[in-house]
Every structure is written in C-alpha cells, then in structure tokens.
Amino acid sequence: MNQQTTTRRLSAGATDFIATANLDVLLKQPQPDTVQVRDILAKSLAKEALTAAETAILIHADDPDSVAAVFAAANRLKREVYGNRIVLFAPLYIGNHCVNNCAYCGFKVTNTKAIRRTLSAEEVEQQVTFLENQGHKRLILVFGEHPDYTPEFIAENVRRIYDIKSGPGEIRRVNINAAPLDGAGYRTVKSSGIGTYQIFQETYHLPTYQEMHPVGTLKGDYLYRLDGLSRAFEADCDDMGVGALFGLYDWRYEVLALVTHSLFLQARYGVGPHTISFPRLCPASGVDLTTPYSVADRDFMRLIAILRLAVPYTGLILTARESAAIRREAMEYGVSQIDAGSRIEIGGYTEVGDMQVMEREQFSLGDIRSLDAVIRELLEDGYVPSFCTACYRLGRTGKQFMEFAIPGFIGSYCTPNAMTTLAEYLADYASPSTRAAGMQRLRAELDAMPDNQRKTEVAERLRRILECGEHDLYV
Ligand code: SF4
C-alpha cells in the first residue's frame, strides 16, 4: 500500500506505520496450532504486550477450544491487572458544527437534518451541574471539526468545567475527543489541565478511509490524522486515546492496526495509548451506509478479548452505543471503562429526558440507563464502580503511569481509590437500593483485604467519607 503524504505539518519523523506493517500478509496466515495459541496466551498472562504477528495468531485461532481459551485468559488478565473495578465517565457534546463529511456520521456537513448547535457558557454550566448532581466526576468533551472549535475554545471550556461546583459535586478529570491539532494547539489544550486526548482513526485501511472521508475535507487527510497523537506527545500531552469504528472495514485488520499503533507509540515515546475504544457502526441521522463488515456480537467479544490480551496495560473503553446486555458481557473480557447515564444530544442532559433525538445526536445510543441503574448492576455483578482520578491528579500519567502500572502496583491504588469514590457516590447520590448494594460491596472488599496497614488506612478513609461527610480522599 503506498505511503500517504500531507502538506500539513507533522511530528518529527512522522511515518505511515500502517502502510509498512504488512497487515494484509498477517491476515493471510494459516490456522495456528494449539501450542502456538498456548504460548501466546502465556506471554499475555505474563503481562507482556503482544506483537501484531502474535495478535494475528489469536485472531486466526477461531476453533471453539481456542476461542474459549482466549476468553478465559482475557478474563483472568483483566482481573489481575484491573481487579474488579470499572471506571465510569460521561460524554458531554459541546458542539456539532462540522466541516467534514464522514459517511457514517450524523454530524456530517451534508446532513441537513442535523440540528446544529454549540453550547453557550451558561448551557455548559447547566449540563455540568446536572452531571455533578448525578455523581459524575469524569467527563469527555466532544467537538465536531469546525473553525469555531479552536484549541483556545476547547481550553476555555475545560477550565470553565473544572470551576463548576454543585454541592459536593465537581468534575475532577476532563478528557477530550476532538480533531487532530498542531503542536501549538495541543500545548494550548494541555495547559487547561486535560486528561486524555482521544483521536479515532475510524479505519486504518487506507482505501476504506478514503471512501468514508472525502478527499479535500480536513478529515480526508489520512496521514495527518494517523500522526495526530504523535504530535500530541511531542507537545507534552501525556495520555492518549486511540480507536477505530468497527464495521467500516474487516475487524481483524482494525485490531491488528490498533495493536500496531499502540506498539508504534510505545516504541517512539516510551508509552502506548492510555485507552483504546472500539465503537461499532450504528444508525445515525442522515446516514444511509451499509458495509459488508458489520461485526457480529460473537466476533465483537473476541476482538475485545484479543485486545485485552495484546495490550495488558491499556484501558479498554466500551460506550453506551452498545446495549446494556452487550456491555455487561464485554466487561468479563477486558473492558475497564464505560460511560453511564449518557446523553449525546447537544444540551441533552437537561432537555431530552429518556428520549433520543436523532437529529441532535451523532449516532443512536443502545444504553440510556441512569448512572444509578448502571452502578447498581455493576455492584450486583461484583464490580467496584470507580470515579477515580488519582493518577491524573498525582502526575501518574503517560510514562509515569506505566512505571506504576507495569510492576502491578496499580492494584494497590486502584481498588482503594475506587472504594473511596464509590463511598462518596453512596453518601451523596445513590438511591436506597444502590446504597444498600454498595455498602455490601464495600464491606466485602474490605473483608477481602489482608489485615495490614493498607486495610486500616482504607477503612479509615471510608469512615471519614461515610460518617464524617469528608470528600476526595485518595492515594
Ligand atoms: S465524524 Fe467527526 S469529523 Fe466526521 S463528520 Fe462527524 S463530527 Fe465531523
């Protein structure tokens, strides 16, 4: 596949690392034998990242026994690295003006049915106050690509959101999903105190990319987008989020490409992506797109498990695009972060209730349950819902995060911090039945801890939150 070029400024030594990865060759590999599969699973369970070639072997291992072994290993690895915590966040769409014309998107410029809007400062305050009063602490802001949505505009919204307080409510981490920027743009956004900068390549398969993103549109520039997070790293941003829109092209190719992207960033900047997202194509306003690559639920679970095994220390995000049932199952195979109580219409948190208004959405949601309902189900399934932002606020980000994560220390921080953020939620926002389930979970987690100084400290932090009304206690 020919190397892509661009006229826009790239990172130092930028390269089309997908073109040179020979992913098509890897996809033509024969069915592996059980020894190959077993050896690769052993490497994953030793918490070592897999190469694209090793990942391809897990993809080709589609006989029932191998698939079962992959699921079991992914479940075990997830529990060993992430424990039983699930991190929660909410999306906040700031504006859906966009100059691009992506074939799959309800916000595309040619969709005349789309109701275009950008939240004013007052409206941002209304939305964020609503989210804080639900108990949210972590947001991802989403912007179309438009001259109005400058780095300064993004930074201004981030700062505004950190300043909004409602009772005990506050947002402690703001992530961004927006268009790729240049170095100066990233520095501007970084200076506002963002967490993760997310850019989805949508599809890494060049011919499909060109089909879905008309040449001449800003997003039609494949290499500028592929290089987007490299420029962010070089502008001292720490945490990156990558992703692909599954259903545009062969899921096997996209999984190999996501792994290749992760390894490329790891090799070049010493740290891979903080998160990987794998949304599936779904209905959207003004979109009439069918492809031969729709991902069946079984294959979707396989790709999540394989990603879990390939990138042990990268968070896996599954959004409310998916149904509650799919999300519930996917958490067994490696998903570590989900959104909850989400509304993606501009102004949706205070204006649409339990409805979905397609003309105001980028795509339709599969799970619009309340935050409280999602938390209760997580508790019933034995998870600890977490609003933790400690690593980000203590500078355990990027390489520093990996230095903590890799030796397995993170477990010593994640679960205790998840427990204290859960306790805050139970004290301030939970319904009676969720509070009862949550208190039971906290007792079980505490009982499961070995009798040592750490247990005493965690118990004391929980007492201060639940009995003394203190907040924001973390390590
Ligand atoms: S996917 Fe993003 S860039 Fe493309 S049309 Fe939609 S909002 Fe614009």
Boltz pocket constraint, residues with backbone or C-beta under 6 A from the ligand:
constraints:
  - pocket:
      binder: B
      contacts: [[A, 97], [A, 98], [A, 99], [A, 100], [A, 101], [A, 102], [A, 105], [A, 106], [A, 107], [A, 108], [A, 109], [A, 143], [A, 144], [A, 145], [A, 219]]
      max_distance: 6.0
